[in-house]
Amino acid sequence: MAERQTKIDVKKLFKESPKTPVKLDVTDLNNFVYDMSRCIKCKGCTWVDHIYMPGAQFRTKCPTATRYLFDSYGANGKMRIGLALAEGKLQWTDKLLEIVYADPLCGACDVGCKRNLDLEIGLTLEALRVKAVQDGVGPLPAHKKIAQNIEKDHNCFGAPHNNRTAWLAEGKINPAKKADLLYFVGCSASYVNPEIAQATARILKAAGTDFMLMPDEWCCGNIVFSVGMIDEARALAQRNIEEVKKTGAKTVLMSCAEGYRMWKVDYPKLLNCSTDDLGFKVVHLVEHVDSLIKQGALKPTKPMDMRVAYHDSCSLSRLSEPWVPWEGERGWMGMVEPRLTRRRGTNGVYFQPRDILNAIPGLELVEMPRTRENAFCCGAGRGTKEAFPELALWSAHQRLEEVKHVGAEALVSACPWCKNNFAQAVKEDGNSIEVFDISEVILASIDR
Amino acid sequence: MSISKESYRVLESIVGAEYISDDPVVCEGYRSGPGGYESGLGYERVMTVVPGCVIMPKTTEEVQRIVRVCCRYEIPYVPYSTGFYGPRSHPHVEGALLVDLKRMDEIEIDEKHWFAVVGPGAIYSPLQEECMKRGGYVVIGGGGAQASVIANFLGDGWSPLSHRIGLPHRRILGTELVLPDGELVKMGSLAQQDDPFWGESPGPDLRGLLRGYTGVRGCLGIVTKMAVKILPFQPERLVPTGISPNTSLALPEKRVKWINFVVPNKEAQVRAMFEIGKAEIAGAVTKVPLFWRAIAKAECKEEFWELWGKESAETVNKFFIVRVLLIGFTSEEHMEYDERVLMDIMKEVGGEARPTRPSDESWIKNADSAGMWVMCGSYVSVDYVIETLSQATQHGELYADLKWKYTPPLMPDYGDPGWFQSFELGHQGYSEFLVYWDQDQNTDGVDLFYVDTAKMNIKNRTYTSLLGPHQPLYLTGPKYGPNYHLWLLRVKDEFDPQWMCHPPVPLAHDVFVERAKWMKPIKDWEVPKDLPK
């Protein structure tokens, strides 16, 4: 009979237990063996938070698990597959690559799991892609093409680099040569969605905010990072941060949610520093505008009679909490030391875009059944649109069903990738829903 | 090991190429463990294998055809709703077909007659939400919001709300079962017409076979449809609030309210529950383990242990709480009446009300049940007891006493006697005993504890829910029957003569004990020579 312990000393038990070193480092899948081995198949990664479960319709928040249905495509299945891969029990195959890459890495699984547990699902999925590249099997051909485009023309579309600032002349925009705020335009707004770049610039001007551009802006590297090309992504991160530092900017502003996440979360992750250590602030347009409206510096006075649904772009919302590097050890009962503050998606940019839209006279903001941290991803991000366009479009159609469900006339998001994907789905659908970037809506509501 | 190409083609012709796969990577995604309910233990390591093939039917007819093909080609198969119920819901033999039922996720509400018809892929939280939109509710079992409604109804299906709502087997209405040979059995009113509004029907009530006390874990066919009773709740909306992970339902305090009472001792706890039942008030009356409070308070695993480290055997032994959920089912006045009666009862037993948050995340939608894994990483409820209120609590103490012997590897919880509560207005007392461990440690002790609990119950002549297919049948059957095991095996033989449906259940735990060397010291009962190896 074991001795009946009537009191335990947790610190002592931890101290005396065998330890495993662990880092939040996606370049080594072994850092996440514990997380993969503790998945309990509750499918919190797939279901909408049960408190917010809207009913028989719109039950899931994971596009991949919902589209492909086999457990293997959900994070719960990928944890098992990843563990088998880490333990050498599975080898790379085309199917395995498909399962790893047919996924917008939207963070719904990570936030859902961390509703109740402490497992690093999102980082594990990133680490699986890094491993695919390390093992010489990833990324997919469509992703390699993007990487080639970036290497050659510094943008993901393969458009001529010289055209990057064409939106300025088209819009008759004159940025300052020197300012505290630097607007990082990003590939999409530079080449595909000049209306977003122009709207952003005009909003800043209307608010009296001077802004400059990077003298020679290159791609942020979102896709190459997201598909596991860590070296290429790190080189871009170092280059872009260096360029910002040369300008002396205190704040870098994005109108693209993907770029926002890249700068705010993944650059520090790649460089093993914290967001606070970047040397400048990273903000999205909606944070800046929300602050201006609340200070009275920007007044949305023009009425817009429209019933609008707001789509939370994943990279602006649940994926956007700042990064803090962490390494330590795991011991008794799986506890870690030093104390790790997990990123659970709680502090994403949720209320700012809503406050902005609610401040516009006449505009009626309606919430879709799946909202904020439970939003259903548009499906376009992080290399999905390029390699799995059918999945991306399917996801957008799923979201449009919600727009129709709440009777909204327009769908507003804060990311060009979302806008373009939704716009394509609307066109295919042949319905009358209008799709806007929030910069366009803000611009239309202010006196200039 | 995958299934034959010929049988694959036949199965593919039933569901279409998109809904079947024998790709090893796809099948690996269906592995039972190593994490999850009852996972990371010997049973999971020894008894579960990756399926040879996965198929996802959409209709009852497809399920029938799949099952017939399995019988023709001798392919063992396992019904699978969500996979949440750990190793016992996963294949135990090589080359098995896993029948993933998630596409059969219908939820239809009959508002006139207050029942819901669900498919095996439907989980609880959307059903509860649909019920609440209409002023009704169901019990979400302790398995939580993510559990399949049908699987949970067949297995467990109770929670603190069972104080008011009847036990699950009373709420199973018309049901459709595909037998292991593919024949369709329609139960209740479905046997006579296409309307599942009623549970009983002429002839034998087969729901007993299907469910028994806690079911036979999918070894007697596949339930493809079930109507479940909805009970009246109250009309006010329970508003979801907060951002993950701190989300909860805000309770309309004039209609729904939790009150926690501290009472002087266990006798007072039991008496309070008994009197509350006798007065026919409240929607839930429960006592949960002390460490659940630490789970609810903690923001992470490390904080849980920081909080739990402050407790001791003394504080656990002095923890006498009664949690009461009041529901003004018919009106605010109803709620006021119940509260006055409750306060009278508590005054009599010496209970003192403590400040209680006006919210719920645990029992109305059961959003936090996965939090059971946060502190150790591994968990199983080793037994459930439905007894009288006074007997149920004694049962928990027996378990707590035995548990000391196996701590560690079990989590140090200082002999907490588990969770107990009132069922059906105090007519039954419920006790559930939960154990936790870290699967990275040597878990042989957990495997031994599990079987030792059966021996303890035999010795004390106490009857529990998991003595059948969850324990070695040749250990428990002769002691509880004396031919309980023979009856169960005859039923299995009659319905599934080829033993194609989830073999070797109901003998799986017997097989485990035979295979696991570390179980030898505890094995002192006879098994037949033809036990599956």
Interface residues (C-beta under 8 A of the other chain):
Chain A: M1 A2 R4 Q5 T6 K7 I8 D9 V10 K11 F14 S37 R38 C39 I40 K41 C42 K43 G44 W47 D49 H50 I51 Y52 M53 P54 G55 A56 R59 L69 F70 D71 S72 Y73 G74 N76 G77 K78 M79 R80 I81 L83 A84 K89 L90 T93 K95 L96 I99 V111 G112 K114 R115 N116 L117 D118 W332 M333 G334 M335 V336 E337 R339 L340 R342 R344 G345 T346 Y350 R372 E373 N374
Chain B: Y19 S21 D23 P24 V25 V26 C27 E28 G29 Y30 R31 P34 G35 G36 Y37 S39 G40 V54 M56 T82 G83 F84 D100 K102 R103 D105 I107 I123 Y124 S125 P126 L127 Q128 E129 E130 K133 G144 A145 Q146 P240 G242 I243 S244 P245 N246 T247 S248 L249 C300 K301 E302 W305 E306 W308 G309 S312 A313 E314 E361 K365 N366 A367 D368 S369 A370 G371 W373 V374 M375 C376 G377 W404 K405 Y406 T407 P408 M411 P412 Y414 G415 D438 Q439 D440
